[in-house]
């Protein structure tokens, strides 16, 4: 006689997996300030996930406003500029290292 095995139910407080952050924004870039998770996804798509935290912390500290106090309207434009500047800085450092050798 075959018996079906029943799955053991684990109480919710004993589950070790945290619930993922719920994304409520659409991610077009015009919703300010952006959710941190959306910024992480965007930078991960650009293969620069290490820069997501730095980008978010920098603009969050500035309250998502320009130095003149004008609020930014699109965080993806800021992220694109951040990525471009980071890549240019990387290229410059590489050239400087090659010239030293």
C-alpha positions in Angstrom: 0.0 0.0 0.0 1.4 3.4 -1.1 1.3 6.4 1.2 1.6 9.9 0.0 4.2 12.0 1.8 2.9 15.3 3.2 5.0 18.4 3.2 5.8 19.7 6.6 4.6 23.2 7.1 7.2 25.6 8.5 5.9 28.6 10.5 6.3 31.9 8.9 8.7 33.2 11.6 11.1 30.3 11.0 11.4 30.8 7.3 14.9 32.2 6.5 14.2 33.9 3.1 13.3 37.5 3.5 10.5 38.9 1.4 11.9 40.8 -1.6 11.2 44.6 -1.8 8.0 45.3 -3.6 8.5 47.4 -6.6 5.7 50.0 -6.9 7.3 52.2 -9.5 7.2 51.5 -13.2 11.0 52.1 -13.7 10.8 54.6 -16.5 13.1 57.0 -14.7 10.7 59.9 -14.2 9.5 58.8 -10.7 11.6 60.6 -8.2 13.2 59.6 -6.0 13.6 56.1 -7.4 13.4 52.9 -5.5 16.8 51.6 -4.6 16.0 48.2 -6.1 15.3 49.8 -9.5 18.6 51.6 -9.4 20.3 48.3 -8.6 18.6 46.5 -11.5 19.5 49.3 -13.9 23.2 49.2 -13.0 23.2 45.4 -13.1 21.9 45.6 -16.6 24.9 47.8 -17.5 27.3 45.4 -15.8 28.2 48.0 -13.2 26.4 46.7 -10.1 29.2 47.9 -7.8 28.4 51.5 -8.8 24.7 51.3 -7.9 25.2 51.9 -4.2 27.6 54.8 -4.7 25.2 56.4 -7.2 22.2 56.1 -5.0 24.0 57.3 -1.8 25.5 60.3 -3.7 22.2 61.6 -5.0 20.2 60.5 -1.9 22.6 62.7 0.2 21.9 65.5 -2.2 18.2 64.9 -1.8 17.9 64.3 -5.6 18.5 68.0 -6.3 21.1 69.8 -8.3 23.7 72.0 -6.6 21.4 75.0 -7.2 18.5 73.3 -5.5 16.5 72.3 -8.5 15.0 68.8 -8.2 16.0 66.3 -10.8 13.3 64.9 -13.1 14.8 61.8 -14.5 17.2 59.5 -12.5 18.1 57.4 -15.6 19.7 60.4 -17.2 21.8 60.9 -14.1 22.7 57.2 -14.0 23.7 57.4 -17.7 26.0 60.3 -17.0 27.4 58.5 -13.9 28.2 55.4 -15.9 29.8 57.4 -18.7 32.0 59.4 -16.3 33.0 56.2 -14.5 34.0 54.5 -17.7 36.0 57.5 -18.9 37.7 57.6 -15.5 38.6 53.9 -15.9 40.0 54.5 -19.4 42.1 57.4 -18.1 43.5 55.4 -15.2 44.4 52.5 -17.6 46.2 54.9 -19.9 48.1 56.4 -17.0 49.2 53.0 -15.8 50.4 52.0 -19.3 52.4 55.3 -19.6 54.2 54.6 -16.3 55.4 51.2 -17.3 
